[in-house]
Amino acid sequence: MVIALLTDFGTKDYFVGAMRGAILSIDETASIVDITHEIAPQDIRVASFTLRACYKNFPAKTIFVAVVDPGVGSNRRAILVETANYYFIAPDNSLLGFIFDEEENFKVYELTDEKFFAAIVSRTFHGRDIFAPVAAHLSKGVVPREFGAQIKDYIHEKTNKPRNVSEREIEAEIIHIDRFGNLVTNLNEKDLPENFTIKLNGTIIGRLQSFFAEADTGELFMIWGSAGYLEIAAFQASAAERLGARIGQQIIVTKL
């Protein structure tokens, strides 16, 4: 069984190794994949985007363990979400909101049966002591309902969608900035007319390209990214730096 990990732990400390060890001590046959551990600390929104962008590339029945958990040790719940093809284990803090938005059939269970946890549960490291052991037991055949009761009142903060602000204008936003400085918007093809421009921080961008090298060095343009969203990019440069952009910033689409 594949167990895929996504955290904000980084790789400098022992945290990721401890999670991997906790899994393998229960299921030594598990195949562990590290999606990333470089999510910015406590950045639930970027963690959610990152997981959404890649989970469908994994084989059916993959178990995803996503730990970006500002509420660790508090009364926030730990949950397991079962969809038709995958399992997701995470804190109940809206990280898995994309599932609730996009999947038609899913079940959510609260993780409460302590026999599936570590013998001693730290108040600061549920990734090692709760989420990793549950993933390992799940990979060995424990069914989701054994971990705890099904719940309906899970946290679901709906993601912002583009909205029409006039007959010709759509308000959207930047939802992610990748390591190259490309700006990922929340716009997909169904949101947009055939011809349009984007305005961000006073700069209007009207060129839509098929690939990066169509532009001159430093030139700003739009491109459809691999996650299915419209991106603002600059060839061999950072669009984020050129435009002074940040995550959550609004952009205006103008229909031509």
C-alpha positions as CSV (number, residue, x, y, z in Angstrom):
1,M,0.0,0.0,0.0
2,V,1.2,3.5,-0.8
3,I,1.3,6.1,2.0
4,A,2.0,9.6,0.8
5,L,3.2,12.3,3.2
6,L,2.7,16.0,3.0
7,T,3.8,18.3,5.9
8,D,5.2,21.6,6.9
9,F,8.0,19.9,8.9
10,G,10.9,20.6,6.6
11,T,13.8,18.1,6.4
12,K,16.3,19.6,8.8
13,D,14.8,18.1,12.0
14,Y,13.8,14.5,12.9
15,F,10.0,14.9,12.4
16,V,9.6,13.3,9.0
17,G,12.0,10.5,9.8
18,A,10.0,9.8,13.0
19,M,6.7,9.6,11.0
20,R,8.2,7.3,8.5
21,G,9.6,5.1,11.3
22,A,6.2,5.0,13.1
23,I,4.6,3.8,9.9
24,L,7.2,1.1,9.2
25,S,7.2,-0.2,12.8
26,I,3.5,-1.2,12.2
27,D,3.6,-2.0,8.5
28,E,7.2,-2.7,7.3
29,T,5.9,-3.4,3.8
30,A,4.4,0.1,3.3
31,S,5.6,2.1,0.3
32,I,6.1,5.7,1.6
33,V,6.2,8.6,-0.8
34,D,7.1,12.1,0.3
35,I,5.0,14.7,-1.6
36,T,6.7,17.6,0.1
37,H,7.7,18.7,3.6
38,E,8.4,22.3,2.5
39,I,5.0,23.8,3.0
40,A,5.5,27.1,4.8
41,P,4.8,26.7,8.6
42,Q,1.0,26.5,9.3
43,D,0.0,27.4,5.8
44,I,-3.1,25.3,5.5
45,R,-4.2,26.9,2.3
46,V,-1.0,26.1,0.3
47,A,-1.0,22.5,1.8
48,S,-4.6,22.0,0.5
49,F,-3.7,23.4,-3.0
50,T,-0.6,21.2,-3.2
51,L,-2.4,18.0,-2.2
52,R,-5.3,18.8,-4.6
53,A,-2.9,19.4,-7.5
54,C,-1.3,15.9,-7.2
55,Y,-3.4,13.3,-5.5
56,K,-5.0,12.0,-8.7
57,N,-1.6,11.1,-10.0
58,F,-1.3,8.4,-7.3
59,P,-2.6,4.8,-7.6
60,A,-6.0,3.9,-6.3
61,K,-6.3,3.3,-2.5
62,T,-3.3,5.5,-1.8
63,I,-3.4,6.8,1.8
64,F,-2.5,10.5,2.1
65,V,-1.3,11.8,5.4
66,A,-1.4,15.6,5.4
67,V,-0.1,17.3,8.6
68,V,-0.2,21.1,8.7
69,D,-1.6,21.5,12.1
70,P,-1.6,24.9,14.0
71,G,-4.1,23.4,16.4
72,V,-2.1,20.4,17.5
73,G,-2.7,19.5,21.1
74,S,-6.0,21.5,21.2
75,N,-9.5,20.1,20.9
76,R,-9.3,20.1,17.1
77,R,-10.3,16.7,15.8
78,A,-8.2,14.3,13.7
79,I,-10.1,12.8,10.8
80,L,-10.0,10.2,8.1
81,V,-11.8,10.8,4.8
82,E,-12.7,7.9,2.5
83,T,-13.5,8.6,-1.1
84,A,-14.2,6.2,-3.9
85,N,-10.5,5.9,-4.8
86,Y,-8.4,7.3,-1.9
87,Y,-8.0,7.8,1.8
88,F,-7.0,11.1,3.5
89,I,-5.8,11.5,7.1
90,A,-5.4,15.0,8.4
91,P,-6.4,17.5,11.2
92,D,-10.0,18.8,10.9
93,N,-8.9,22.3,10.0
94,S,-10.2,22.7,6.3
95,L,-7.0,21.3,4.8
96,L,-9.2,18.7,3.0
97,G,-11.8,21.1,2.0
98,F,-11.2,20.5,-1.7
99,I,-12.5,16.9,-1.2
100,F,-15.8,18.2,0.2
101,D,-16.0,20.7,-2.7
102,E,-15.2,18.3,-5.5
103,E,-15.8,14.6,-4.6
104,E,-19.4,13.4,-4.9
105,N,-19.2,10.5,-2.5
106,F,-17.1,10.5,0.6
107,K,-17.3,9.6,4.3
108,V,-15.6,11.4,7.2
109,Y,-14.5,9.6,10.4
110,E,-13.2,11.1,13.6
111,L,-10.1,9.3,14.8
112,T,-10.9,8.4,18.4
113,D,-9.9,4.8,19.1
114,E,-6.6,5.2,21.0
115,K,-5.6,1.5,20.4
116,F,-4.5,2.6,16.9
117,F,-2.4,5.5,18.3
118,A,1.1,5.4,19.7
119,A,1.4,4.2,23.3
120,I,2.3,7.7,24.4
121,V,0.8,10.6,22.5
122,S,2.7,13.8,22.6
123,R,0.6,17.0,22.6
124,T,2.9,18.5,20.0
125,F,3.5,15.7,17.5
126,H,0.3,14.1,16.4
127,G,1.9,13.5,13.0
128,R,4.0,10.8,14.6
129,D,1.7,9.6,17.3
130,I,-1.7,9.6,15.7
131,F,-1.8,10.2,11.9
132,A,1.2,8.0,11.0
133,P,0.0,5.0,13.1
134,V,-3.5,5.2,11.8
135,A,-2.2,5.3,8.2
136,A,-0.1,2.2,8.9
137,H,-3.1,0.3,10.4
138,L,-5.3,1.3,7.5
139,S,-2.7,0.0,5.1
140,K,-2.7,-3.3,6.9
141,G,-6.5,-3.7,6.4
142,V,-8.2,-2.0,9.3
143,V,-11.5,-0.5,7.9
144,P,-12.2,3.2,8.4
145,R,-15.1,2.8,10.8
146,E,-12.9,1.0,13.3
147,F,-10.9,4.2,14.0
148,G,-14.0,6.1,15.1
149,A,-17.5,7.2,14.3
150,Q,-18.6,8.8,11.1
151,I,-19.2,12.6,11.4
152,K,-21.1,15.2,9.4
153,D,-20.0,18.4,11.2
154,Y,-16.4,18.4,9.9
155,I,-14.9,21.8,9.1
156,H,-15.6,22.9,5.6
157,E,-14.4,26.4,4.7
158,K,-15.4,26.8,1.0
159,T,-12.6,28.0,-1.2
160,N,-13.1,31.4,-2.9
161,K,-14.4,31.2,-6.4
162,P,-14.1,33.8,-9.2
163,R,-17.1,36.1,-9.2
164,N,-18.6,38.5,-11.7
165,V,-18.4,42.1,-10.5
166,S,-19.9,43.6,-13.7
167,E,-20.9,42.5,-17.2
168,R,-17.3,42.7,-18.4
169,E,-15.3,42.1,-15.2
170,I,-14.5,39.0,-13.1
171,E,-12.8,39.2,-9.7
172,A,-10.4,36.3,-9.0
173,E,-7.3,35.8,-6.8
174,I,-3.8,34.4,-6.5
175,I,-4.0,31.1,-4.6
176,H,-0.4,29.9,-4.9
177,I,3.1,31.1,-5.8
178,D,5.4,28.3,-6.9
179,R,9.2,28.3,-6.4
180,F,9.7,29.9,-9.8
181,G,7.6,32.9,-8.9
182,N,4.7,31.8,-11.1
183,L,1.3,33.1,-9.8
184,V,-1.4,30.5,-9.8
185,T,-4.9,31.9,-9.9
186,N,-8.2,30.3,-9.0
187,L,-9.4,30.6,-12.7
188,N,-10.0,27.6,-14.8
189,E,-11.2,27.5,-18.4
190,K,-14.9,27.4,-17.7
191,D,-14.5,30.7,-15.8
192,L,-13.1,32.7,-18.8
193,P,-14.3,34.1,-22.1
194,E,-12.4,33.5,-25.3
195,N,-10.6,36.8,-25.1
196,F,-9.6,38.6,-21.9
197,T,-6.9,40.5,-20.0
198,I,-5.8,40.3,-16.4
199,K,-4.9,43.3,-14.2
200,L,-2.7,42.9,-11.1
201,N,-1.2,45.8,-9.2
202,G,-1.8,48.2,-12.1
203,T,-0.2,46.0,-14.7
204,I,-2.4,44.6,-17.5
205,I,-1.4,41.2,-19.0
206,G,-3.0,40.2,-22.2
207,R,-0.8,37.6,-23.8
208,L,-1.8,33.9,-23.3
209,Q,1.0,31.5,-24.3
210,S,1.2,27.7,-24.9
211,F,4.7,27.3,-23.4
212,F,7.2,29.4,-21.5
213,A,9.8,30.0,-24.2
214,E,7.4,31.8,-26.5
215,A,8.2,35.0,-24.4
216,D,11.2,37.1,-24.3
217,T,13.3,37.0,-21.1
218,G,11.5,38.8,-18.3
219,E,8.3,39.2,-20.3
220,L,5.0,38.7,-18.4
221,F,2.3,36.4,-19.8
222,M,-0.5,34.0,-18.9
223,I,-0.3,30.3,-19.3
224,W,-2.4,27.3,-18.4
225,G,-0.6,25.5,-15.6
226,S,-0.3,21.8,-14.9
227,A,-2.8,22.0,-12.0
228,G,-5.5,23.2,-14.4
229,Y,-5.5,26.8,-13.3
230,L,-4.5,30.0,-15.2
231,E,-1.1,31.2,-14.1
232,I,0.8,34.5,-14.5
233,A,4.4,34.0,-15.4
234,A,7.6,35.7,-16.5
235,F,10.0,33.9,-18.8
236,Q,13.3,33.1,-16.8
237,A,12.1,35.5,-14.1
238,S,9.8,35.7,-11.1
239,A,6.4,37.1,-11.9
240,A,5.8,37.4,-8.1
241,E,8.8,39.7,-7.8
242,R,8.1,41.7,-10.9
243,L,4.5,42.4,-9.8
244,G,5.0,42.5,-6.0
245,A,2.3,39.8,-5.7
246,R,1.2,37.8,-2.8
247,I,-1.1,34.8,-2.1
248,G,-4.7,36.0,-1.6
249,Q,-4.3,39.1,-3.7
250,Q,-7.2,40.0,-5.9
251,I,-6.9,40.2,-9.7
252,I,-9.4,41.6,-12.2
253,V,-10.3,39.8,-15.5
254,T,-11.7,42.0,-18.2
255,K,-13.6,40.4,-21.1
256,L,-12.7,41.8,-24.4
